[in-house]
Amino acid sequence: MIDEVLVQREAAALMPTYRRQQVGFVRGEGASLWDAEGRRYVDCMAGISMNNVGHCHPAVVAAVREQAGRLINTSNLYYTEPMIALAEWIRDNSLGGRVFFCNSGAEASEAALKLARKRGGPARPEVVALADGFHGRTYGALSLTGQPSKQEPFAPLVPGVRHVDRDDPAGLAAAVGDRTCAIVLEIVQGEVGVFPVADEVVRLARELADRHGALLIVDEIQTGLSRTGPLFAYQEAGIVPDVMCLAKSLGGGLPIGAIVARPEHDAVLQPGDHGSTFAGSPLACAAGLAACGVLGDPVLQASVRDKGARLLDGLRGLVADGLATEARGRGLMCAIDLPRPRAAAATEALLGEGFLVNNTSPRTIRMLPPLVIDQGDLDDLVAVLRRVLAGV
Ligand SMILES: Cc1ncc(COP(=O)(O)O)c(C=O)c1O
């Protein structure tokens, strides 16, 4: 599965910030990855939802080839058309206002936070976010991330952020006030193990933001671009955010992030307020336009709902048989909890069977397959899970 020499070279050359699974890949297509020995693996992670279109989607490959041969990047000192076209696509398919490009999810969180802080000014220094949420690992993004274990080694963080449990509407109402510049949340908390935030809580956040003059910032970095079925998960929660964060699948595999605002908030950031040398490159945006063309297709979105419902049914079958204690999912964003802390062992055993998943905690396994995955691969995943969980 992995050449021992490569493992040693990696350990000697890279800081040990990742616990990599013991496999390396040399080729991908759709939901399939192949190692150097030619063994096929079913990718049920899509690069943590970065490859919703699947590996090497022909439309993305063609766009990248064409753009790479013409112009890769120029910086933001100049006009380039792909960035304008991708911003138009995002604007017209979401909040209707203008877009700021960056290079990752954490940078999208940073940009949203800066927008909210600038708009709120010194009278509104406070931000309310949800406990267990994940918004990235740079300082602003980490400060929004409601996970003390990730924050503590890096204190002091950006001040003014309060966290409230996702199932505590009274706590949310008490935390938001006239000093709040923004409420930040995911519609489904992904990194912590796929926990949907109740629609009532999302709607309450909208009401509170309106009542107190704060912004509602929705992080769709993992849930967005048809992962949960609709193009954006907020569309089924019955609200419209003021600002939305995007990244991951927006680039079809290339690094890109973005925020989009409603028109009334899209002029807060002015020249000199924020920027990035690489952001909005012709290459990433050409790939992004191709990826969005695929992911915006209602036929694909309907298939995500169907495949997701059938996968969740299969996972619920594992619960019924005592192999798991809970199954959660929205579209093709699913997780199961195990009765014992054996998720790492199960993930390793699944790898041995040729299936890639990840454990978000000692008891939780998360699945984020490319949206183009075949039904047969998903049925096989459930069958292999059944076998593996019976043995770990
Ligand atoms: C909801 C959410 N926000 C932000 C991020 C951070 O994105 P990135 O890793 O591109 O910085 C992630 C990454 O997993 C995420 O799931």
The ligand as a Tripos MOL2 file, in Angstrom:
@<TRIPOS>MOLECULE
LIG
   16    16     1     0     0
SMALL
NO_CHARGES

@<TRIPOS>ATOM
      1 C1        -16.4720   23.9940    7.8370 C.3       1 LIG1
      2 C2        -15.0260   24.2450    7.5790 C.ar      1 LIG1
      3 N1        -14.5490   25.4980    7.6580 N.ar      1 LIG1
      4 C3        -13.2520   25.7760    7.4310 C.ar      1 LIG1
      5 C4        -12.3580   24.7710    7.1130 C.ar      1 LIG1
      6 C5        -10.9140   25.1100    6.8830 C.3       1 LIG1
      7 O1        -10.5910   24.9530    5.5320 O.3       1 LIG1
      8 P1         -9.0630   24.8420    5.0790 P.3       1 LIG1
      9 O2         -8.5520   23.5320    5.5600 O.co2     1 LIG1
     10 O3         -9.1280   24.9560    3.5780 O.co2     1 LIG1
     11 O4         -8.3450   26.0040    5.6930 O.co2     1 LIG1
     12 C6        -12.8050   23.4610    7.0390 C.ar      1 LIG1
     13 C7        -11.8690   22.3600    6.7450 C.2       1 LIG1
     14 O5        -12.1000   21.2130    7.0350 O.2       1 LIG1
     15 C8        -14.1690   23.1810    7.2770 C.ar      1 LIG1
     16 O6        -14.6570   21.9400    7.2260 O.3       1 LIG1
@<TRIPOS>BOND
     1     1     2 1
     2     2     3 ar
     3     2    15 ar
     4     3     4 ar
     5     4     5 ar
     6     5     6 1
     7     5    12 ar
     8     6     7 1
     9     7     8 1
    10     8     9 2
    11     8    10 1
    12     8    11 1
    13    12    13 1
    14    12    15 ar
    15    13    14 2
    16    15    16 1
@<TRIPOS>SUBSTRUCTURE
     1 LIG1         1 GROUP 0 **** ****
